[in-house]
Amino acid sequence: MRPDSLPAAAAEPPAVLEPIPAGPAAAIERKRAAKAHAASKHGSYSTPVASKKVLTTNDGRSRIHIGDCREIIPSLEECKKKQVDLIFADPPFNWSVPYDQWHDGMPRNDYLDFTYAWLKACADALSDRGSLWVNIPDDTAAEIVVYLKKIGLHMVNWCVWHYRFGQHTKSRFINSKVHALYFAKNDDAAKRIWHPERVLEMSDRASTYGDKRTLNKKDGMPSGMRVPMDVWYGPFLGRIQGNNKERRSRHHNQLPEAYLERVILACSEESSIVMDPFTGSGTTGVVAHELKRRFIGVEFGPGNAKSALARIEAGAVHLNKIIGVSTAIHKKRKALDELADKRSTR
């Protein structure tokens, strides 16, 4: 199947699990795969469940459609009219995760067809000033980049979301990142929605080294501030785990609110429509709603959709925690503290 065509939903997955190598190291993987295939008995990835149902917030500003995004997105009036200014997608990674209703163990070629289909649907829904962000691991990042360039979108940044708790392994270097691919309809920053001034952070030159040059800038930037770099890390940008207040149960790859806050503030307006084809725990929705955007979500699992709507209604937990703050790895030089002490005692 050609990747630039919009395929129908993938064929029914085989009922028999593909063999997984024996041995203690494979026990966790076997358990994950078994759960994913068991979940598919109640609705495979080829048949949406309750695809016509829509959940809406009390103020009517956010809604979540339940079903397959490949079918729902082309049917929405806002998408037909290309009114969506920002799409953020954090799709299933095809890692045999037991999602709500979704079968996460497709054959590789089926998964690529699925990926190209939802990417095309999203690209077709973007406004002329719109942007598409895709959160994806190493497995499929290259294929997505090549495909989006092929259908005419422009790469703005290949960002990296870095976290400190990767899955343990001894067979290779431990993964500690996911790619945040930033594409737009227009390569010219003046012709797309782009507001870096809303997401500035303190530069290392100011926070760590006390460089006087950055405190007297002539490039229009506020003193000591910079546009964030393309590797994102630091407090409030790590993986959501354990007793984190943002944590939603039953979600294996929940993104931090600060990550979405940076994307939404920089790439949309208060009047914008923000869309997420894989709503999941509802991070995009709760941040967009809190920032007074209109939100359209699509979620295959009814349970996830209901939980995400409740989260949107409850509101965000950790917004405005990274704006204007330093993400420097190294601590402030001791000499700067000593200088500040001397000045305070004069």
Beta strands, then each sheet from edge to edge (+ up, - down):
strand 1: 54-56
strand 2: 62-66
strand 3: 84-89
strand 4: 126-136
strand 5: 154-162
strand 6: 177-184
strand 7: 201-202
strand 8: 225-226
strand 9: 231-232
strand 10: 273-276
strand 11: 294-299
sheet 1: 1+ 2- 11- 10- 3- 4- 6+ 5- 9-
sheet 2: 7+ 8-
end
